[in-house]
Amino acid sequence: MKGIMTGHSGGRFATGIAVLTLVGAACNGYDRNTTTGPGYEDSTDQATVGGALISEAAGRSEFRVFAATGEITTRLAEFRTALGAQRVIKWDGVPANLLNVDTFPGNFFNTTAKLGALFTTDGTGFRNSNTDFSDINPDYADEFNAFSPLVTFMPIGSASLATTFRVPGTETPAATRGFGIVFSDVEREGAASIKLFDAAGRSLGQYHAPIRSDPAGFSFVGVVFESPIVAEVRITAGQRALGAGVQDLSDGGNLDLVVTDDFLFAEPQALP
């Protein structure tokens, strides 16, 4: 079953930094940082394109934020190196009977494919699409691209979903030290983000994917902590659920529609 990959740690983080520091040069003229850091319930962290944010602020867990748009493969590789041993969900290994239907099970990637991820949504279900969701709305065929062809993923009836973790193949609650996601067609700042929580429900920050820089439309955002403290990730993929007659900004709509592709996270570790 496609979807499981491993890697090696890229070494320890820098030490002695008491504030958030930008590392690397920004590209595409984008260099905005409104980070307040994890541990603040209302924190909103704007990842900087072409660079990584590093924090070791006193009293918080050390973390790094990675983001990219356009040609995202270099930043994605750097994120995976920092992540260490990892799991990757690319959706392309989903069986044919679960493609283009609204009945994809939220526990598939812990029971059938044992990667340790569970999905929930306030919508009505989940859907994997190899048609860019054009069977929902024909106009979507020209809106969305798959980063790892050909399948993308979205909740139905909502633009939001949550990921929690298990020791792969078991019901043992777990946490991960890092999580990242590839979005397709982010056209408005704040339309796509990940918000992380620890096992006690405390916020570890919200991190926005950058606006797409080219027609391919890929945006990436990921966060890596020093230790496995991420127990839940709340994902926002666009400003409205996909639907018949629901148009994206570029098709005359007034809200930004987004879909998701690759999910990447460090090997889940059992909660104490």
SULDA-V828387 format. One record per residue. N is the residue number from 1. D_FIRST is the distance of its C-alpha to the first C-alpha in Angstrom with 2 decimals. Layout:
BEGIN
n=<N;N>
d_first=<D_FIRST;D_FIRST>
END
This chain:
BEGIN
n=<1;2;3;4;5;6;7;8;9;10;11;12;13;14;15;16;17;18;19;20;21;22;23;24;25;26;27;28;29;30;31;32;33;34;35;36;37;38;39;40;41;42;43;44;45;46;47;48;49;50;51;52;53;54;55;56;57;58;59;60;61;62;63;64;65;66;67;68;69;70;71;72;73;74;75;76;77;78;79;80;81;82;83;84;85;86;87;88;89;90;91;92;93;94;95;96;97;98;99;100;101;102;103;104;105;106;107;108;109;110;111;112;113;114;115;116;117;118;119;120;121;122;123;124;125;126;127;128;129;130;131;132;133;134;135;136;137;138;139;140;141;142;143;144;145;146;147;148;149;150;151;152;153;154;155;156;157;158;159;160;161;162;163;164;165;166;167;168;169;170;171;172;173;174;175;176;177;178;179;180;181;182;183;184;185;186;187;188;189;190;191;192;193;194;195;196;197;198;199;200;201;202;203;204;205;206;207;208;209;210;211;212;213;214;215;216;217;218;219;220;221;222;223;224;225;226;227;228;229;230;231;232;233;234;235;236;237;238;239;240;241;242;243;244;245;246;247;248;249;250;251;252;253;254;255;256;257;258;259;260;261;262;263;264;265;266;267;268;269;270;271;272>
d_first=<0.00;3.79;6.36;7.79;10.89;14.25;17.76;21.41;24.20;26.67;29.59;31.80;33.15;36.72;39.35;42.61;41.66;43.11;42.18;39.39;39.59;38.18;36.67;36.27;37.91;37.16;36.49;37.27;40.28;38.28;39.38;39.49;39.00;39.80;37.99;39.51;36.80;34.89;36.93;38.78;37.96;38.81;37.37;36.01;34.63;34.59;32.37;34.17;32.73;32.64;33.22;32.04;34.02;34.76;36.45;37.87;40.46;42.31;40.98;37.52;34.25;33.80;31.31;30.37;29.48;27.79;28.10;28.15;28.60;28.67;27.22;24.96;23.00;25.66;25.88;22.12;22.07;24.99;23.34;20.31;22.87;24.77;21.77;21.03;18.02;15.56;12.43;11.53;10.36;10.60;10.04;9.23;5.82;8.09;9.44;12.81;14.85;14.06;15.08;18.72;19.66;20.92;19.17;15.82;15.90;16.67;15.04;11.55;10.32;12.25;12.06;8.95;6.67;9.40;10.49;14.03;14.84;16.89;18.41;21.87;24.33;27.96;27.07;26.11;22.32;19.30;18.26;15.59;17.53;17.20;21.01;21.95;23.09;25.87;25.70;27.01;29.58;30.16;31.44;28.08;27.02;29.32;28.51;24.86;22.62;18.94;18.64;15.18;15.60;15.52;14.43;16.45;16.94;20.16;21.92;24.32;27.97;27.75;27.05;26.13;23.34;22.89;20.14;20.77;19.03;18.43;17.90;14.13;13.78;17.56;20.24;22.01;22.95;22.06;22.94;21.71;23.94;22.65;20.94;20.79;19.90;20.33;22.62;23.78;27.50;29.30;32.93;34.85;35.17;33.74;31.62;28.28;27.94;26.28;28.47;27.64;29.05;29.47;29.31;32.92;32.27;34.11;33.29;31.87;32.62;31.50;30.24;30.52;28.52;30.98;32.19;30.62;32.79;31.96;30.93;27.24;27.38;24.84;25.76;24.15;25.33;24.18;26.05;25.92;28.14;29.51;28.27;25.57;27.61;25.44;24.71;24.41;23.88;25.62;24.51;26.95;25.69;28.91;32.22;31.54;28.89;27.91;29.98;32.07;35.13;33.83;34.41;33.32;36.07;35.97;36.44;39.47;37.92;39.12;35.87;32.93;29.63;26.39;22.64;19.76;16.85;15.09;15.45;15.92;17.29;18.47;17.14;18.59;21.66;23.45;26.50;29.78>
END
